[in-house]
Amino acid sequence: QVTDGAGNRLASALRREGDALDVSGQPPLRVVVGAMSAVESLEFQGEPMDLGNFRVVNNRSEFTLEP
């Protein structure tokens, strides 16, 4: 699930491993991932993010992306 700074839900659906998701909205972006083990990579504003920087509990992660 991805929600932007204005509270708009930009994405909310189960994805399969290998699926890509491209969203844009007013920052900050609030992200909830229910299966971090299925996430191969993450980019924010064209820059790769280190997935190891996100706290994961029971394969779930919640984080905020800001410019």
Jmol script that loads the backbone (N, CA, C; Angstrom):
load data "model"
ATOM      1  N   GLN A   1       0.850  -1.169   0.000  1.00  0.00           N
ATOM      2  CA  GLN A   1       0.000   0.000   0.000  1.00  0.00           C
ATOM      3  C   GLN A   1       0.894   1.231   0.000  1.00  0.00           C
ATOM      4  N   VAL A   2       0.528   2.232  -0.800  1.00  0.00           N
ATOM      5  CA  VAL A   2       1.265   3.493  -0.843  1.00  0.00           C
ATOM      6  C   VAL A   2       0.263   4.634  -0.719  1.00  0.00           C
ATOM      7  N   THR A   3       0.527   5.539   0.230  1.00  0.00           N
ATOM      8  CA  THR A   3      -0.315   6.705   0.453  1.00  0.00           C
ATOM      9  C   THR A   3       0.564   7.939   0.374  1.00  0.00           C
ATOM     10  N   ASP A   4       0.070   8.997  -0.291  1.00  0.00           N
ATOM     11  CA  ASP A   4       0.891  10.203  -0.393  1.00  0.00           C
ATOM     12  C   ASP A   4       0.619  11.153   0.765  1.00  0.00           C
ATOM     13  N   GLY A   5       1.357  12.268   0.781  1.00  0.00           N
ATOM     14  CA  GLY A   5       1.273  13.226   1.867  1.00  0.00           C
ATOM     15  C   GLY A   5      -0.083  13.886   2.007  1.00  0.00           C
ATOM     16  N   ALA A   6      -0.892  13.857   0.945  1.00  0.00           N
ATOM     17  CA  ALA A   6      -2.233  14.429   0.987  1.00  0.00           C
ATOM     18  C   ALA A   6      -3.265  13.406   1.450  1.00  0.00           C
ATOM     19  N   GLY A   7      -2.810  12.177   1.727  1.00  0.00           N
ATOM     20  CA  GLY A   7      -3.713  11.129   2.181  1.00  0.00           C
ATOM     21  C   GLY A   7      -4.342  10.324   1.064  1.00  0.00           C
ATOM     22  N   ASN A   8      -3.918  10.566  -0.179  1.00  0.00           N
ATOM     23  CA  ASN A   8      -4.444   9.807  -1.314  1.00  0.00           C
ATOM     24  C   ASN A   8      -3.806   8.431  -1.378  1.00  0.00           C
ATOM     25  N   ARG A   9      -4.621   7.406  -1.487  1.00  0.00           N
ATOM     26  CA  ARG A   9      -4.099   6.045  -1.633  1.00  0.00           C
ATOM     27  C   ARG A   9      -3.691   5.858  -3.095  1.00  0.00           C
ATOM     28  N   LEU A  10      -2.393   5.673  -3.329  1.00  0.00           N
ATOM     29  CA  LEU A  10      -1.860   5.564  -4.684  1.00  0.00           C
ATOM     30  C   LEU A  10      -1.809   4.128  -5.166  1.00  0.00           C
ATOM     31  N   ALA A  11      -1.710   3.198  -4.254  1.00  0.00           N
ATOM     32  CA  ALA A  11      -1.672   1.776  -4.607  1.00  0.00           C
ATOM     33  C   ALA A  11      -2.115   0.975  -3.399  1.00  0.00           C
ATOM     34  N   SER A  12      -2.930  -0.022  -3.650  1.00  0.00           N
ATOM     35  CA  SER A  12      -3.380  -0.890  -2.573  1.00  0.00           C
ATOM     36  C   SER A  12      -3.872  -2.188  -3.180  1.00  0.00           C
ATOM     37  N   ALA A  13      -2.952  -3.099  -3.365  1.00  0.00           N
ATOM     38  CA  ALA A  13      -3.316  -4.393  -3.952  1.00  0.00           C
ATOM     39  C   ALA A  13      -2.198  -5.379  -3.683  1.00  0.00           C
ATOM     40  N   LEU A  14      -2.553  -6.630  -3.661  1.00  0.00           N
ATOM     41  CA  LEU A  14      -1.531  -7.662  -3.553  1.00  0.00           C
ATOM     42  C   LEU A  14      -0.780  -7.734  -4.871  1.00  0.00           C
ATOM     43  N   ARG A  15       0.494  -7.881  -4.790  1.00  0.00           N
ATOM     44  CA  ARG A  15       1.341  -8.002  -5.979  1.00  0.00           C
ATOM     45  C   ARG A  15       2.026  -9.345  -5.930  1.00  0.00           C
ATOM     46  N   ARG A  16       2.388  -9.832  -7.085  1.00  0.00           N
ATOM     47  CA  ARG A  16       3.142 -11.082  -7.166  1.00  0.00           C
ATOM     48  C   ARG A  16       4.621 -10.769  -7.290  1.00  0.00           C
ATOM     49  N   GLU A  17       5.423 -11.699  -6.851  1.00  0.00           N
ATOM     50  CA  GLU A  17       6.864 -11.540  -6.972  1.00  0.00           C
ATOM     51  C   GLU A  17       7.206 -11.265  -8.427  1.00  0.00           C
ATOM     52  N   GLY A  18       8.020 -10.246  -8.657  1.00  0.00           N
ATOM     53  CA  GLY A  18       8.416  -9.873 -10.010  1.00  0.00           C
ATOM     54  C   GLY A  18       7.585  -8.751 -10.602  1.00  0.00           C
ATOM     55  N   ASP A  19       6.424  -8.441  -9.994  1.00  0.00           N
ATOM     56  CA  ASP A  19       5.599  -7.333 -10.476  1.00  0.00           C
ATOM     57  C   ASP A  19       6.297  -6.008 -10.192  1.00  0.00           C
ATOM     58  N   ALA A  20       6.089  -5.036 -11.068  1.00  0.00           N
ATOM     59  CA  ALA A  20       6.616  -3.688 -10.865  1.00  0.00           C
ATOM     60  C   ALA A  20       5.467  -2.765 -10.482  1.00  0.00           C
ATOM     61  N   LEU A  21       5.770  -1.767  -9.682  1.00  0.00           N
ATOM     62  CA  LEU A  21       4.775  -0.780  -9.274  1.00  0.00           C
ATOM     63  C   LEU A  21       5.416   0.593  -9.400  1.00  0.00           C
ATOM     64  N   ASP A  22       4.793   1.473 -10.162  1.00  0.00           N
ATOM     65  CA  ASP A  22       5.301   2.829 -10.369  1.00  0.00           C
ATOM     66  C   ASP A  22       4.224   3.798  -9.904  1.00  0.00           C
ATOM     67  N   VAL A  23       4.533   4.599  -8.890  1.00  0.00           N
ATOM     68  CA  VAL A  23       3.564   5.564  -8.364  1.00  0.00           C
ATOM     69  C   VAL A  23       4.210   6.936  -8.257  1.00  0.00           C
ATOM     70  N   SER A  24       3.381   7.958  -8.284  1.00  0.00           N
ATOM     71  CA  SER A  24       3.860   9.313  -8.018  1.00  0.00           C
ATOM     72  C   SER A  24       2.770  10.041  -7.252  1.00  0.00           C
ATOM     73  N   GLY A  25       3.193  10.906  -6.365  1.00  0.00           N
ATOM     74  CA  GLY A  25       2.246  11.648  -5.549  1.00  0.00           C
ATOM     75  C   GLY A  25       2.974  12.664  -4.705  1.00  0.00           C
ATOM     76  N   GLN A  26       2.213  13.416  -3.941  1.00  0.00           N
ATOM     77  CA  GLN A  26       2.766  14.449  -3.080  1.00  0.00           C
ATOM     78  C   GLN A  26       3.510  13.802  -1.919  1.00  0.00           C
ATOM     79  N   PRO A  27       4.802  14.129  -1.745  1.00  0.00           N
ATOM     80  CA  PRO A  27       5.543  13.553  -0.628  1.00  0.00           C
ATOM     81  C   PRO A  27       5.045  14.111   0.706  1.00  0.00           C
ATOM     82  N   PRO A  28       5.322  13.412   1.787  1.00  0.00           N
ATOM     83  CA  PRO A  28       6.037  12.131   1.855  1.00  0.00           C
ATOM     84  C   PRO A  28       5.126  10.974   1.449  1.00  0.00           C
ATOM     85  N   LEU A  29       5.740   9.899   0.986  1.00  0.00           N
ATOM     86  CA  LEU A  29       5.000   8.700   0.615  1.00  0.00           C
ATOM     87  C   LEU A  29       5.098   7.696   1.751  1.00  0.00           C
ATOM     88  N   ARG A  30       3.950   7.230   2.225  1.00  0.00           N
ATOM     89  CA  ARG A  30       3.887   6.221   3.290  1.00  0.00           C
ATOM     90  C   ARG A  30       3.695   4.871   2.620  1.00  0.00           C
ATOM     91  N   VAL A  31       4.600   3.942   2.898  1.00  0.00           N
ATOM     92  CA  VAL A  31       4.611   2.648   2.219  1.00  0.00           C
ATOM     93  C   VAL A  31       4.439   1.524   3.238  1.00  0.00           C
ATOM     94  N   VAL A  32       3.579   0.569   2.917  1.00  0.00           N
ATOM     95  CA  VAL A  32       3.410  -0.638   3.719  1.00  0.00           C
ATOM     96  C   VAL A  32       3.619  -1.820   2.785  1.00  0.00           C
ATOM     97  N   VAL A  33       4.596  -2.666   3.124  1.00  0.00           N
ATOM     98  CA  VAL A  33       4.883  -3.864   2.329  1.00  0.00           C
ATOM     99  C   VAL A  33       4.615  -5.074   3.211  1.00  0.00           C
ATOM    100  N   GLY A  34       3.742  -5.944   2.759  1.00  0.00           N
ATOM    101  CA  GLY A  34       3.361  -7.110   3.544  1.00  0.00           C
ATOM    102  C   GLY A  34       4.249  -8.314   3.359  1.00  0.00           C
ATOM    103  N   ALA A  35       5.110  -8.294   2.346  1.00  0.00           N
ATOM    104  CA  ALA A  35       6.011  -9.424   2.081  1.00  0.00           C
ATOM    105  C   ALA A  35       7.338  -8.888   1.558  1.00  0.00           C
ATOM    106  N   MET A  36       8.158  -8.368   2.465  1.00  0.00           N
ATOM    107  CA  MET A  36       9.439  -7.777   2.055  1.00  0.00           C
ATOM    108  C   MET A  36      10.341  -8.779   1.346  1.00  0.00           C
ATOM    109  N   SER A  37      10.198 -10.055   1.657  1.00  0.00           N
ATOM    110  CA  SER A  37      11.046 -11.058   1.004  1.00  0.00           C
ATOM    111  C   SER A  37      10.767 -11.142  -0.490  1.00  0.00           C
ATOM    112  N   ALA A  38       9.626 -10.635  -0.942  1.00  0.00           N
ATOM    113  CA  ALA A  38       9.280 -10.662  -2.365  1.00  0.00           C
ATOM    114  C   ALA A  38       9.757  -9.407  -3.100  1.00  0.00           C
ATOM    115  N   VAL A  39      10.253  -8.408  -2.367  1.00  0.00           N
ATOM    116  CA  VAL A  39      10.705  -7.163  -2.989  1.00  0.00           C
ATOM    117  C   VAL A  39      12.153  -7.337  -3.435  1.00  0.00           C
ATOM    118  N   GLU A  40      12.365  -7.224  -4.745  1.00  0.00           N
ATOM    119  CA  GLU A  40      13.715  -7.375  -5.293  1.00  0.00           C
ATOM    120  C   GLU A  40      14.485  -6.070  -5.253  1.00  0.00           C
ATOM    121  N   SER A  41      13.808  -4.952  -5.515  1.00  0.00           N
ATOM    122  CA  SER A  41      14.473  -3.656  -5.510  1.00  0.00           C
ATOM    123  C   SER A  41      13.438  -2.557  -5.309  1.00  0.00           C
ATOM    124  N   LEU A  42      13.932  -1.391  -4.890  1.00  0.00           N
ATOM    125  CA  LEU A  42      13.075  -0.240  -4.659  1.00  0.00           C
ATOM    126  C   LEU A  42      13.844   1.001  -5.084  1.00  0.00           C
ATOM    127  N   GLU A  43      13.198   1.842  -5.870  1.00  0.00           N
ATOM    128  CA  GLU A  43      13.788   3.118  -6.261  1.00  0.00           C
ATOM    129  C   GLU A  43      12.873   4.237  -5.802  1.00  0.00           C
ATOM    130  N   PHE A  44      13.489   5.338  -5.375  1.00  0.00           N
ATOM    131  CA  PHE A  44      12.740   6.533  -5.000  1.00  0.00           C
ATOM    132  C   PHE A  44      13.395   7.709  -5.685  1.00  0.00           C
ATOM    133  N   GLN A  45      12.626   8.439  -6.465  1.00  0.00           N
ATOM    134  CA  GLN A  45      13.110   9.565  -7.258  1.00  0.00           C
ATOM    135  C   GLN A  45      14.285   9.149  -8.139  1.00  0.00           C
ATOM    136  N   GLY A  46      14.187   7.947  -8.709  1.00  0.00           N
ATOM    137  CA  GLY A  46      15.191   7.456  -9.641  1.00  0.00           C
ATOM    138  C   GLY A  46      16.442   6.884  -9.003  1.00  0.00           C
ATOM    139  N   GLU A  47      16.512   6.886  -7.688  1.00  0.00           N
ATOM    140  CA  GLU A  47      17.691   6.382  -6.977  1.00  0.00           C
ATOM    141  C   GLU A  47      17.364   5.064  -6.283  1.00  0.00           C
ATOM    142  N   PRO A  48      18.251   4.069  -6.392  1.00  0.00           N
ATOM    143  CA  PRO A  48      18.010   2.797  -5.703  1.00  0.00           C
ATOM    144  C   PRO A  48      18.076   2.972  -4.187  1.00  0.00           C
ATOM    145  N   MET A  49      17.204   2.255  -3.494  1.00  0.00           N
ATOM    146  CA  MET A  49      17.172   2.284  -2.035  1.00  0.00           C
ATOM    147  C   MET A  49      17.756   0.980  -1.505  1.00  0.00           C
ATOM    148  N   ASP A  50      18.451   1.057  -0.380  1.00  0.00           N
ATOM    149  CA  ASP A  50      18.996  -0.128   0.272  1.00  0.00           C
ATOM    150  C   ASP A  50      17.893  -0.748   1.121  1.00  0.00           C
ATOM    151  N   LEU A  51      17.404  -1.912   0.704  1.00  0.00           N
ATOM    152  CA  LEU A  51      16.304  -2.564   1.420  1.00  0.00           C
ATOM    153  C   LEU A  51      16.686  -2.930   2.848  1.00  0.00           C
ATOM    154  N   GLY A  52      17.979  -3.067   3.119  1.00  0.00           N
ATOM    155  CA  GLY A  52      18.445  -3.391   4.459  1.00  0.00           C
ATOM    156  C   GLY A  52      18.234  -2.266   5.457  1.00  0.00           C
ATOM    157  N   ASN A  53      17.916  -1.070   4.968  1.00  0.00           N
ATOM    158  CA  ASN A  53      17.688   0.074   5.856  1.00  0.00           C
ATOM    159  C   ASN A  53      16.284   0.109   6.446  1.00  0.00           C
ATOM    160  N   PHE A  54      15.400  -0.756   5.972  1.00  0.00           N
ATOM    161  CA  PHE A  54      14.019  -0.745   6.435  1.00  0.00           C
ATOM    162  C   PHE A  54      13.802  -1.803   7.506  1.00  0.00           C
ATOM    163  N   ARG A  55      13.118  -1.411   8.573  1.00  0.00           N
ATOM    164  CA  ARG A  55      12.805  -2.346   9.659  1.00  0.00           C
ATOM    165  C   ARG A  55      11.753  -3.333   9.164  1.00  0.00           C
ATOM    166  N   VAL A  56      12.024  -4.616   9.364  1.00  0.00           N
ATOM    167  CA  VAL A  56      11.115  -5.673   8.930  1.00  0.00           C
ATOM    168  C   VAL A  56      10.757  -6.535  10.135  1.00  0.00           C
ATOM    169  N   VAL A  57       9.460  -6.726  10.368  1.00  0.00           N
ATOM    170  CA  VAL A  57       8.969  -7.579  11.442  1.00  0.00           C
ATOM    171  C   VAL A  57       7.962  -8.541  10.825  1.00  0.00           C
ATOM    172  N   ASN A  58       8.218  -9.841  10.989  1.00  0.00           N
ATOM    173  CA  ASN A  58       7.345 -10.867  10.406  1.00  0.00           C
ATOM    174  C   ASN A  58       7.142 -10.652   8.912  1.00  0.00           C
ATOM    175  N   ASN A  59       8.218 -10.266   8.220  1.00  0.00           N
ATOM    176  CA  ASN A  59       8.245 -10.065   6.770  1.00  0.00           C
ATOM    177  C   ASN A  59       7.439  -8.839   6.328  1.00  0.00           C
ATOM    178  N   ARG A  60       7.040  -7.994   7.256  1.00  0.00           N
ATOM    179  CA  ARG A  60       6.249  -6.793   6.963  1.00  0.00           C
ATOM    180  C   ARG A  60       7.079  -5.557   7.292  1.00  0.00           C
ATOM    181  N   SER A  61       6.944  -4.528   6.463  1.00  0.00           N
ATOM    182  CA  SER A  61       7.675  -3.293   6.706  1.00  0.00           C
ATOM    183  C   SER A  61       6.776  -2.093   6.431  1.00  0.00           C
ATOM    184  N   GLU A  62       6.905  -1.075   7.255  1.00  0.00           N
ATOM    185  CA  GLU A  62       6.210   0.197   7.061  1.00  0.00           C
ATOM    186  C   GLU A  62       7.263   1.289   7.122  1.00  0.00           C
ATOM    187  N   PHE A  63       7.265   2.175   6.118  1.00  0.00           N
ATOM    188  CA  PHE A  63       8.260   3.240   6.095  1.00  0.00           C
ATOM    189  C   PHE A  63       7.735   4.433   5.313  1.00  0.00           C
ATOM    190  N   THR A  64       8.415   5.564   5.486  1.00  0.00           N
ATOM    191  CA  THR A  64       8.055   6.808   4.811  1.00  0.00           C
ATOM    192  C   THR A  64       9.211   7.231   3.927  1.00  0.00           C
ATOM    193  N   LEU A  65       8.890   7.634   2.696  1.00  0.00           N
ATOM    194  CA  LEU A  65       9.893   8.122   1.754  1.00  0.00           C
ATOM    195  C   LEU A  65       9.689   9.620   1.566  1.00  0.00           C
ATOM    196  N   GLU A  66      10.757  10.379   1.806  1.00  0.00           N
ATOM    197  CA  GLU A  66      10.710  11.834   1.668  1.00  0.00           C
ATOM    198  C   GLU A  66      11.874  12.285   0.811  1.00  0.00           C
ATOM    199  N   PRO A  67      11.669  13.371   0.041  1.00  0.00           N
ATOM    200  CA  PRO A  67      12.786  13.876  -0.790  1.00  0.00           C
ATOM    201  C   PRO A  67      13.916  14.411   0.060  1.00  0.00           C
TER     202      PRO A  67
END
end "model"
wireframe off; spacefill off
backbone 0.3
color backbone group
